[in-house]
Amino acid sequence: MNRLARRAFHTCQIPGDLETVTFRDSSGENPDAVGVSRETVDALWRSVQSLYRTGVHPGIQISIRHRGEQVLHRAIGHASGNGPHDPRDAVKVPMTTDTPICYFSASKAVTALLMHMLAEQGLVNLMDPVSYYCPEFGVNGKRTITVHQILSHRGGIPAIPRETPIDVLWDNDEIWRLLCAARPVEVDGAKVAYHAITGGFVLQRVLESVTGDTIENYIDRHLRRPMGMKWFTYGIAPEHLNELASNYATGPTPRFPVSWVVNRALGGDIRTVERVTNDPRFQEAVIPAGNLCGTAEEMSRFFQMMLNGGVWNGRRICSEITIRRAIQQFGSLQIDRTMMVPMRFSAGMMLGGNPVGLWGQNSRFAFGHVGLINKLCWADAARDISVSLLNTGIPIVGHHLPALAKFVYTVGNRFPLIPEHRRPMIAA
């Protein structure tokens, strides 16, 4: 792509030889152990390379597991220094499989499971009103809104007020005051309206109210340490800020009506999102719906644990019934009132569908979450796969979409549906 095209599409520089910007964790790939051919691995990697060649993602990480074994674990591009507006002499930091990346809304899947684990522990009933645990939330018509409605994006508070200063995102007391003062658009839970940021703060307050501890300590005690994660924290410690991958607003500038949908869902335009998410105050904050940080392998590990019915490396993380409740569809396929696209949700997960869904063809048993439209993290019990595709660009619409769709199609095609008796227990 020449310089004029790069400027028009806000893309990064792509070298002619992709091997010069490729990081391979060969010791972390074991396709032979589960009968995955080298041809399949190569086809999957080519689809990732094709996405990288669009220039909208300065850096990409990929982790794919099949039957519990990691069959693809690589990175390509740069963690920082090769954005569309970075100076030519900027230091280009290579992307590796250990570079932490912000998961953005894929964080919601993890936060949701924490709430289901609270229910398993008898600390919360998800069908209870939020106001049962946090009485101050119940004013202005919100008394009957349940924890389950918040999890399934039916809580009626999809966005913070438009005039809210962006600094509020890292002021937990002020954001909570605003959410308590908010008037819901509805309270009966009949309509889906994606809660991009708000729901996470509500769930955090409930969790901290019933545990008497912080959500950071809870995830560390019940997920991160038991599963041996290096990162997987809300925000990132100040001493590791320089290791966190940068985010870049790439692709064509969204125009109406797409720009309207983006502003409605995210509370700002893409340039604002880029600026905010690269702000150290955002990166160090605790934003349960949007700033969990980690690697593709760690998120793939998380979804593999869910495929295992709540077990990781022989250790019980949560019960099988907790996993089943977390992925059980709630309500029918509906047009989401925030994103204006048809969606199927469980209490915390974005679900696939037949004959085609968010997670590809014949994906009725698939569940996961998208992060800022481009990060794709999911598991498919009918194929026994867990997939995590992380990237650092924030394109909304543009020439990259066919490559992104082709990646999802390639995964579904290369891992066909397996006989029911061989599927993970949660597909039964």
Steps between C-alpha positions, in 0.01 A plus 500: 500500500659832392540804722188680371284193555646452847416858586144467369434172680709578811706183473843395620803408293514133397839347412533292186634205702261425786750268665695809610208600726381152602544347844446125531465311825590163351518334841143618565359335187423129508259425213628145447380397846136552400522400135498852354689502171774744412285597203226615740747694714639668188151586374408656834822700508452620141161639600665694783768627262231614256338702777837652591565596137192724503712737709229581755662300781858603584523191721313169525513204741333166438442196720288202393445185703340177382411221742696688763827524304626827360543459125581860405679755719661791316522876469562733210579869471580751772372582847575868440684732264339402169162671525364700208596830664817394678809693381725319256783493754284358780646200680312192376443253782435146370179323596561168674268236639574636850412864428199607710210646302179658626210263430247786507146355501624142497561581868124464547514124454746468788314741728178312425650168604615658828135584570391144423773378734360726772164331445665159531650610830157604626593867527265626228173398340519633145121538489508740794474875435829686504343721768483199736880513522548871428191687626620836365459364145124457538396863452342662193316187393787249520382309808401185309793475257671167568862392489404257222353784293827691529696191392277441196496866387136546597557727799370817337813710567706444184703822517620771733363852433649654185630809677705291745871596502722215388698521826203342675603161359780476754307657788304205639309702758383757244403241239302315766324822601403561137371145456297522818350832386424370150147438381464172306363493148303193610490259794313190378801341328308444177744677269872452443715815504873434529649644822846594371642637826223542757423137581853422614497771765166373634628142519817619671297676772290191561808277518683729736190546715452126559867402529626798696802495269607658172424348163876500431563277801205277414614428143855449623390250764242306297626517139837656436720318751320161485540505121861617506446824309783752476276793403116474499440803722260794479728771377872453534749583773688830447834321477372303197340788308786509251435134413130548414424511128379834363159541336453667163200655325538354153294451187273752327346762727146382581221707346131522583318274580795288614650792691168546682496133607864524617431809708186339641683181601834643614412852608748662261655485157785265412770764543372566851500127573862477382605792720317374807616139477864608468466728804692355799203589723279264296772237483550497878130523590256221581231494231342152521313530170791625297862490617605151602853454362676183396615290208318300236625181663359599838155573357511177303593327825199657672259373234668158502427480872135570419504226234642268765192560714684726745826305531853612411800266524309271731400784734134586552448873434121491512226241463370367170152634574650847544642479148170377362314789661752750365450384140126428507314713247271761653228629271483467125708646219426875508614822343724657761373852569854633550698332222204467261596144399332164582652341811455192719617534860532284806551663839841630398594337167439572132364181345537344157220363285385274218535499204737790564569725795752734654750214541462364149307230324299247707616659825199438725723356771750789486529775760742784559537874472621766260732780607459832319360316197836352392620286789333160474509263798280193507459127556297255296403185686382327183850536352692479831693819430586815692614796294647839585587751229633823649607806307588864553302682232155650553353502149121503482414455134742456215699275276608272788153352558524227234831384649350498850200301379730264309692428820181399683390290201840330477489401868152351459596324178828357627341375822180331382224391736598189692272208599286576804654225712845657459402857581583671832245434770349848480379431144275219625 
